[in-house]
Structure formats: C-alpha cells, structure tokens
Amino acid sequence: MRSGRWMHATKMRVRALFYRAAVDCELEDELAYHVAMKTEENVARGMSRDEARRAALIDSGGIELAKENCRETRGVNWIHDVGRDVRYGLRQLRRSPGLAAAIIVTLMLGIAATTSIFTIVYATLLHALPYPEADRVVRIHDVRLQGSSTGGLVSVPRFFDLTARSKSFASVGFFCFEDTTLITGARLPVAVRGACANAGFWKVFEVNPLLGRTFNEKDDQPNVPMVAVLSYGAWQRIFNGDPDVIGRQVTIEQQSTAIIGVMPKDFDVPAGIDLWRPAQFASGSWTWRGEGSRFINVVARLAPSVSLASAESDMRRIGEELRHEYADTDGTWQFEVIGIRDALYGELRPAILVLFTASGFVLLVACINVANLLLARAAVREREVALRRALGASERRIRLQFLTEGALLATSGGIAGLGLTFLLVRTMAAKLPGRLGSNGIVQMNWPIVGFAFGLAVACGIVFGLAPAIRNRDAALNIGLKQGGMQPSGEAVGWGRNIFVSIQVALSLVLLVGATLLGESLWKLVKSPLGFVPERVLTFRLVLPWGARPDVARNFYADVQQRLEALPGVIAVGQTSALPTEDWHLRATFDADWLPQTDHHDAVNAEIRSISGDFLGALATPLLSGRQLTAGDGISKPQRVMVNRTFAQQYLPGGSIIGRHLADATGPLEIVGVISDVRGTGGSIAGKVGPEVYFSTDGIHPVTRRSFVVRSQVPPEQLIQSVREQVHQVDPQQAVADVAMMDELLDKAVAQPRFNTALIVVFAVLTLLLACVGIYGVAAWVVAKRFREIGVRMALGATRGQILLLFLSRALKASIVGIIAGIAAAFPLTYFLRSQLYGVTAGNPWVYAVSIPVLLLPVLIATLRPALQAASINPVEALRTE
Amino acid sequence: MSKPSDLVQGTLDLLLLKILALEPMNGFAISQRLKQVSGDVLQVSDGSLYPALHKLENEGWITAEWKTTENNRRAKFYSLTRPGRKQMEKEANNWGRLSAAISQVVRLQEV
C-alpha cells in the first residue's frame, strides 16, 4: 500500500513538473468555481451581481496567496524557481554584457592558469604509473658516502650481492642502455636505442606484453639464442605494427635475434627505448668492482608487507657489509632506495609545486577582481532586492537567486577556462622540457575536467553568497528610497582594502620570483660554456661490443678522414660522450706528485675519451701543453689530458704538464690542460669537476663514439653527406642521434627556461589583473563620494589637495600590500632555491627591482581616478543627488 | 467563535478527511459542510482550505476528479482513498486522546 501511495505521489510530482500549465489551469478553474459559487450565494442573499462578486472575492481572503500556497504544496517548486532564476540571471547578464564579459574573461584566465599547471601536477605526481602497485616499485642507487657519484649507477657484482643478501624485495631487476643497430631483412640498418635487462626486470614491473612474451631466466643465460622484446613505438615505426612480428629473426649487434614480444603503448621503462634484450650476465664472471664498473640501473619491487623504510635499512645493512668485505673498492659506497615516482619526478617536484602555487595566486587575484565587480553590482541592485523583500520574497529565495547568478558566471568562466586549457595543452604539451614533453604524459582527461569543475563550483559558491550576505542587513526603506543616502564615513569597507592589499602582495611575490628566476636563467645561459655550440653537428656511431680492436680503430679513423675531407668542414673530433649527455664514468688514479695512502685515492675524476680534432671541433681552448694525437693511446706511457679544474684542484699553482698519473694499466703522462667544459654528466648548471681525457684509440678502443663536426656551412646540409660517407666505410653501420649542438644545449636549459617563462607570464598576468582591480575600486570610491568632493571643494580644498587625498587613500592599501608581499616573499622564495643558479633568494637587489616595477602600474591605476576626482566640477557635484 | 487559523494544521487535515469520508465533494461544498456541521463555529478561509486539500492530494490520502455539478459547472471533486481512510482513523484516534487529555486538565478543580 505504501508503494501505491508513493507511486501516486511521484505521479503527481511528475505531472506538476512537466505539465505545469495544465496543473495551473486546473487550479485556476478550481478557485474560479469556488468564487462563482460564493457569488451565487450572495446573489441569493439579495446583493447585485457585482456586489456579490466583490463580496465573494473579499471573503475568499487572498486568492492569489491561496494559489501560491497551493503551488508550494506540489513539492517541485524549487525546480521551477531555479529555472526562473537562471533565466532571470541570463537576462541580467545580457543587459550588462561588458560586466559579464569582464567577469567571464577574468575567471577564464584564472581557471585556465591553475588547470593548465594541474595537468602537469597530475601527470607527474598524481597519475597512476602504468604498472600495478607502482608505489611498491623502487630504484636502488649506488651513492658515494662523500663526493661525486655516478648518477646512481650500480656495478654488476654489487647487483648480484644485493640480490643474494636482501630480504625486502619480491624481485630485483636491472637495465642498462646500449645503442645498437638493428637489421631486418634486406632493409638498411636502423639505429635503435636498446636496453639490456635481466629476467627479473619484467617481474618488477608485472606488465603483460601486448603480443608474445617477455624473456625469462632461460633466455637470460649466457650462450643461449638471443631474443628481443620490442617497444610499442619501435613496433610501429620499424615493423609498421605488423601483427606477425613474433618469431621474426633480425640481426642485432651482428647477432641473429628472434623477436618474442611487443610491449603495450604506455610501458616506458626506461623512457624512449626501442627494444629490450636479455643481458645474459652470469654472476660468476663479473668480479671487477672498482671505479668505472658502474653502469647498470637497478629496480626492485618490495615484497608484500615490506615497507620502504625497512627496505632502506635492509639495504643500509648490506651496504655496510660490503664496505667491510671489499674495503678498497666498495669502502666509500652505500645503497639508496627511492620510490620510482620520486626517481622519475623527484627533481621536478619543487619546480612543479612552485608553478602550481603561482597559478593559484593568479586565480586568487582573478577571483578578488570578480568579487569586487559583483559587490559593486550588488550595491547597485540594492533597490531591486529591497523591492523583492517588500513583495514578500523569502531570504531563501533571494539567496537562491544570487547563488544561481554566481553559479551561471562561474560555470561560464569554468567552461571558458577549460577550453583555454585544452587549447594550451594541445599546442604546448609536446614542447614541454624533458620527460614532460614525451607523448601522452601531459594530456587532458577526466580528472582534469573534474578539477576545473571543482574550481568553478567553489568560485560560484563564493560569488553567489557574498552579495547575498552583504545585502541581508540592508534596511528595507533605505534601499527603496531613490539613491539611498550613504553614510559619508569610510565608504570603502575594510574588506575592499584588504582585497587590494592581498592583490598587491601576491603580485609582488610573483614579481620577486620571476626576477629571481630570470636572473638565474640569464646567468645560466651566459656563463661560459667552455665550447662554442653554434654550427656544430653531432651524431653517434656504435660498433658491436665484440668488434676487434684494429677493425674498430680503422673504422673510426676512416670515417674521421672522410669527414675532414668534406667541403665546408672546419674540424672533426670524436668523444665518448658529448657535453649535456647524461653519461657517467669515474675512475681513481694515483699521482706521482701526491703521497700514496692505502685507503685514500689520490685522484678521483670523471673520464672521457677523445680523438681527432676534438678541441678544434668544439672550439674549446687549450690552456697549456698539446692536444692528444693518434699514437697517444697506445704509446708507453699512455698519454692523457686534464681539464683546468683538475689542475687547480690537484696541483694548484704548479705546472701539471709532464707529471704522471697511474691506474691499473700503468703510468699516464699528462700532456695538456684544456679549459673547463660545462655539461659533463648532463646538467650545465652543475659545477664542473676534475676530468681526465684519454685517447679513444687505446689498446681497447672505445666502440661508442659521438662525432663532433664544426662546419662553415649550415650543418644541416652536411647530414646527407655524412650518412653517405659512413655507409661507404661500412654498409652495416647506422648513423644515430643526429643533432645540432646548439639544439642539445637548448634542451639542457629547457627546464629552467620553461619555469622562468611561466612564472613571468603569471607575474605579468597577476599584476595586470591587480591593477584592473585597483583601478576599479578607486574609480568606484570616487563615484561614491562625488558629493563629498563637491563639499570639500566648496569648503576651499584645491584640486591638488583632492588629488593627493584620493591618491593617498588609494595607495595606503597598496603600501600595506607591498609590506605584506615582502614579508611573504622571503619564506616563499626559499622554496625556489633548488631552481636558482648563481643567485641567492634573499638578495635585496631583487626587491629593489621588483618594487618599482610593481609600483609603477599600481600608481597609474590609482592616478586616473584621482585625477578624475580632482577635475570634478563642484557645482555639479553638489547638485547631484 | 474560534477562528480556523487557531486550529493546528493537522486538525484541519483530520476535518477534511472526515468530511470526505462521508461522500466525495468539491472544495466549496467542503467549506459549506464544515460550517453547517459545526454550527458555524468552524470556518476555514480559502487561503487555508485549498492548500490543505492540495497537500492531502499530493500525499495520496485523497484523490481528485473533475465532474459536472447540478448547475452544469465543472468542479474538482475529492474523494478519500483507502490509505487515506486508514490515515483518517489514525488521526481521529490521536485527536480523541489529545482532547481527552486536555479535558482532564481543564476539569481540574481550582483549589
């Protein structure tokens, strides 16, 4: 029975909602019948028809009110109310399109700024990584207790040790990079970026392949048939997405390899890899643990119910054990465990959070502007609200109407902001620096839309409630009177002044941040690089691992000669790793001028190998001595060069030419000192450390070399000729990673440049919005106190005094804002310090620059209304009501 | 004469349900009948009568139908539903208990 009643009630509601006209008609008829019957009664009593009807209506006691109350009982009134409010709100907005446009544009900018940065925040810090339970996957780094490490790389013996001794991991894997050549069928060799991994690598990530299978322990033994797993990108690019690629035989590293699997599109560990091959390392055959043995990246998955903290202490224990067991090689090393999200984005996190905060400032300033506009309009609509109240509108209805209008504006602003964000992401996402620019990392998706929507809702609520609360206390009669008399005290509530101060403070903080970052970027770009990157072509040639030494030497020498002979080429050099390349190799040496101790290495330096006219190609000055030549790699003693930092650190004030270093192979004679080259090891912001340069053509020639070609003609024109020459020397060889040196350098500063550009944009935007807001408030104050100005002038105030009066009033809030801004900027810019280069955050000069830059537009914004105030005709002002 | 506005809303509902329990009728007739039965004591203003009727209809205690009256006018006739009848009995019981309690208190002798 209850359900029958409920169904009936629902039927009534639906009817009331959708057939409103019919239901209303019925109501009319019902009440009309009642009045008609009453009229008949009165006529029967002897009144005239007109009198009867009038008496009947009076008797009925408020037909309209009865109708209203009947409507209220229907229970769907609120839906109609909202609909009516929305239509009314739209009409209001259409009546003042300028105001509506101003509000929507301001909101659009604020919401777009915050949402755009949120896409980055989401992509790096919140979005689930594409492997299950990603928060249990960790990177294990090998870190020197004191001094420079090798970018977290681990040596193979230590890997086997930690795998055997640790209790915290369900699986441990490693990978290392190899640049290799892939030949399929009769096609030309393709340079690919590959990774060697062990079987455990796949168990760490637990991602199923798209096609086929990944390799297991059986494939990972020495001397078994070689297999490879392709990445999605390589599968599309090289094999055109052929579904029959599984089982195909290709040649990699001059070895016949079967393709056994393809990974799904979003599996990207390590980033940019084309294929994985089993490393086929046997634990017994890796014994060398010294410097220079570190080249693999270790990953692991925590065992169930093991926490990161206990894994860390476990690894500390193992590190301790190894330090004792192998004191001379492992004595200064320990293990570090880092969650994989931190390893990927840990360095970016401070920058991203700074940008996100800055975008939040933009939104706040925008919202304050919108709130000011709405408050000003609410003041204008006091009459309307008072009228509504007098006609019997409840508080709830009035609040609902303001809320609806606020929601309308916020929704429009939110949609516009989302649209702008979409546009920005579409055009700019690929240009983001570093890993962020990779395909598909930063993109629009539903959480982003939800975030924008949430912002819009929050704004809508604030905008809706503020005017309603403000008007609640307005006494009815004051509002209804024409141009209600305002008390001539402080017409601008303290609320408005606080708004102005907040806006100015936020603008100042952003300006200070922008100045710091800008100066830092300038110093970074302008600091001497140690080489000239313009007009330099680079590319890489990688020979197979087992190539014979004389074959390797001849190959590279041949290529060197041919390239030098090309027209337009000034110099050609070779190196094991280019500046700005993320490549680490360190070694320790004894020095013949330094005392030898048992447990302390005399010299610890980064190692590079060079040949050809490396110095000429990079235009790096030779400071003393001579450059390495062809025979220096195999001479006795072997000859090396060092860089300036090495000379200053290990033999300050002395002549290092002719001195000898010593490593396991024997004495090394130092024949030259070159200028410091920035970017060794990847970042050009890092301090340059001591470096030792060997010849690439030693007893074991380097088989992975980057060529550096300086040319008179634009280097792009040489690419084709270079490929032809290399092809003529060895048709099985592919030219990899062709890039201009200045492009590589550009990429290296891309991150700081992006940060700075964005903060500058935000600072300018905030300042602009703040000035608009300040102008608006100042103009409104002048308009409100029109009469007061007239009175003052009539009492003898000069125009100058009026000008000063309004200027000082308007600037007071701004000055408070500046002071607050300075106070806030000190702690906030502390968070910037990881992004700064050559600049300290507390630098007072920065404030000396930012404050005038801030004050000038603010002054202009307050000046115009003040000038208007000063030019008022006092007679008009007094006459105006 | 006690004005109908002094009545609690629930009491008005009870009166309407009871009148409709006797026979279906339209709003005007209900107000007439109420006056008649109570000897002119209870007069409901239209501002209260029709909203109360509509509320009862929305809740499902009574149902409505448009019919033609004797003098050829169309009017909306309400009648009690089965759940409405149960509700009326429940409210009548409540009222009985309430009025008995009030009577008890009123009859107390002043000392």
HADDOCK unambig.tbl for C-alpha pairs under 7 A between the chains (distance, minus, plus):
assign (segid A and resid 5 and name CA) (segid B and resid 60 and name CA) 5.46 0.50 0.50
assign (segid A and resid 8 and name CA) (segid B and resid 60 and name CA) 6.13 0.50 0.50
assign (segid A and resid 9 and name CA) (segid B and resid 58 and name CA) 5.48 0.50 0.50
assign (segid A and resid 9 and name CA) (segid B and resid 59 and name CA) 5.66 0.50 0.50
assign (segid A and resid 9 and name CA) (segid B and resid 60 and name CA) 5.97 0.50 0.50
assign (segid A and resid 12 and name CA) (segid B and resid 58 and name CA) 6.21 0.50 0.50
assign (segid A and resid 30 and name CA) (segid B and resid 75 and name CA) 6.27 0.50 0.50
assign (segid A and resid 30 and name CA) (segid B and resid 76 and name CA) 6.25 0.50 0.50
assign (segid A and resid 33 and name CA) (segid B and resid 75 and name CA) 6.47 0.50 0.50
assign (segid A and resid 34 and name CA) (segid B and resid 28 and name CA) 5.39 0.50 0.50
assign (segid A and resid 60 and name CA) (segid B and resid 45 and name CA) 6.42 0.50 0.50
assign (segid A and resid 60 and name CA) (segid B and resid 46 and name CA) 5.34 0.50 0.50
assign (segid A and resid 61 and name CA) (segid B and resid 45 and name CA) 6.60 0.50 0.50
assign (segid A and resid 61 and name CA) (segid B and resid 46 and name CA) 6.48 0.50 0.50
assign (segid A and resid 61 and name CA) (segid B and resid 47 and name CA) 6.18 0.50 0.50
assign (segid A and resid 62 and name CA) (segid B and resid 47 and name CA) 6.42 0.50 0.50
assign (segid A and resid 63 and name CA) (segid B and resid 47 and name CA) 6.78 0.50 0.50
assign (segid A and resid 65 and name CA) (segid B and resid 47 and name CA) 6.66 0.50 0.50
assign (segid A and resid 66 and name CA) (segid B and resid 46 and name CA) 6.83 0.50 0.50
assign (segid A and resid 66 and name CA) (segid B and resid 47 and name CA) 4.36 0.50 0.50
assign (segid A and resid 66 and name CA) (segid B and resid 50 and name CA) 6.87 0.50 0.50
assign (segid A and resid 66 and name CA) (segid B and resid 51 and name CA) 6.61 0.50 0.50
assign (segid A and resid 69 and name CA) (segid B and resid 51 and name CA) 5.66 0.50 0.50
assign (segid A and resid 70 and name CA) (segid B and resid 50 and name CA) 6.64 0.50 0.50
assign (segid A and resid 70 and name CA) (segid B and resid 51 and name CA) 4.38 0.50 0.50
assign (segid A and resid 70 and name CA) (segid B and resid 54 and name CA) 6.19 0.50 0.50
assign (segid A and resid 73 and name CA) (segid B and resid 51 and name CA) 6.75 0.50 0.50
assign (segid A and resid 73 and name CA) (segid B and resid 54 and name CA) 6.63 0.50 0.50
assign (segid A and resid 73 and name CA) (segid B and resid 55 and name CA) 5.41 0.50 0.50
assign (segid A and resid 74 and name CA) (segid B and resid 58 and name CA) 6.64 0.50 0.50
